[in-house]
Amino acid sequence: MIDLQRIVLGSESQQRVRVQRALIADAIYLFSLIIQWHSVWRGSTDAVAAGWLTLIISVGVVTFYAALRSGYSRRFEDPALTMPQMIFGMATIAFAYRIDPHVRGTLLMLVALVLVFGAFTLPPHRCRQLGWISVVMLASAMASGAFLDPLRFAPSIELINFLFAAAILPTIALLAGQLSDLRLRQRVQRRELQVAVQRLSEVATHDELTGLVNRRHIQDWISHEVVRGHRTREPLCLALIDLDHFKRINDTLGHPRGDDVLRIFAREARAAVREIDVLARWGGEEFLLVMPDTKVEAAVNALERIRARMALPSVWADCPQARVTFSAGVTLLRGNEDFDTALQRADVKLYEAKERGRDGFAVDTGADAESIGRTGSASISPTK
């Protein structure tokens, strides 16, 4: 089935809005031409002049529609071509005023309507400029009519019309500019609010020092991940990590250097694990690494990659004395157990790794884990 709306307006959302506004203006042009030709039928307007006006409006309407619908207008600063369309509208109104003084009251209302359109699209200074442009164009039409055809354009009446236009139109333009300024300020405020909300969300879910997700967020996230693992029967590994002798670094090198160590570990660990793995700061110098769809052997390999990166001399080039190792307790989620139970086992294994000399990993491999086929045999890795 043919989508007529898509054909007429286009597919891109902003383009559709621009074309819709142009078509609204086209409807007003059509209504104005109907009135103009009615005046021709009554004998108050010259048919040749009305024909020229119809031709000018037709060419302008087709040109603007083609530029907007084709996307050609996007190359300009104002892709909606608002200012050119409004100046064109003012010019046609001035032309219509000049050829038929009987409809000048209607035409003056159209000028006000054009200025109101500007409030929703133009910046404030453009609205003010358009107000004075409209006054100049109407003044030209009034003056030429009064001097060249005083019988149809009585100079005294045209002077009154001009004074009213000179007073009212800039005022409307000023108010339209103020409305436009309010619209722009609201847009800025919306953007600032979006940034603030995003920042609050970042603060609420991430650790400010390391940039990792924080404890609260990982707990919320992992509850859903555990449910998914139970449903899909995919293995889920947890590694509770603790930096060795971190207190000594704070005591000897100071807390700023300790903060640097935490940031370094977060950076290197994230670089060593997969995108689907989630590393969180659990508290102090403790970190939690959650590895979906991962068996114990692969989890240990991930920790070995982190250890290898942390051992690189280039990582500690700025402060070799701050070099730090880490210990970890690794466990696999068993059956339908919850996160807290698995975490307790990981904590026990972390304590075990530290008791065995630190810089090593202690791995939990229970019978339950083996019974559902999620892991092979794994034991405590060699410690240094």
C-alpha angles and dihedrals in degrees: 000000000000114000100217093180091055091048094051101038104026130233104270112091099226091044090053091054092050093049091047091054091049091051091051088055089047090056089055090049090052092050090049092051091051089055090046094053090045086059089051089052090051090050097242096110131053111248093216092053090047089050091054090049090050091050093048093049092046093052092046094048093049093045095051093044092050092048092050099040095047093048092240090126091065091080090067128081089246105043090185090059087222099157096045091048092050094047089049089051091050091050093052091047090052090049091050090048090053096052098043121028092180093075097043093112091057091045093053089056089052090054089055090049091053090052091051090053088060092060091069098047114018129074115249097260091052090053090054091047090051090052092058092041089056091050092051093048094048091044089054092051092046094046095047090048093048093049101037101033108021093160092065096029107045106207093221092053092044090051090054090047090050094050091051091046092048090052102038105037097054088046091054089046090051092051090046088052091052090050089049090050090051090050092051093047090050089051091052091047091051090052092048089048091051090051091048092049090048090049092049090049089051092050092046095051105029137059108246095214101049103020090233123131111273131238096264094050095046090051091053092045097046093052088065091042091053091052090049091049091052090051098045096033089228116153117254121196128197126198120190107201129196126184110236119244091351092153089061090058092052092047097047105030100026135249095281089060089046089055089052090054091052091050092048092051092048091050096047095042093051090050091053100050133066125269092249092054116092122213117194135180102242097187138305107345093343124107133185121215115196115195116189120203090013132131123211095262092054091046091054089049090054091053090049089054090052090048091051092052092047089053095057112114091219090063091062098035093119095050116009092177090063093063109134139186128206142217126214141193114212128197139165123228108252126216111303098337121137129246097257092057093050091046091054090057091048089051091052090051091048090055089048092052091052091048089055093058107284128253090082145090129244114202127203114216110173129182091249091059093049093046093064093046099246101126145024127217113308131165141173110312120233113280129213 
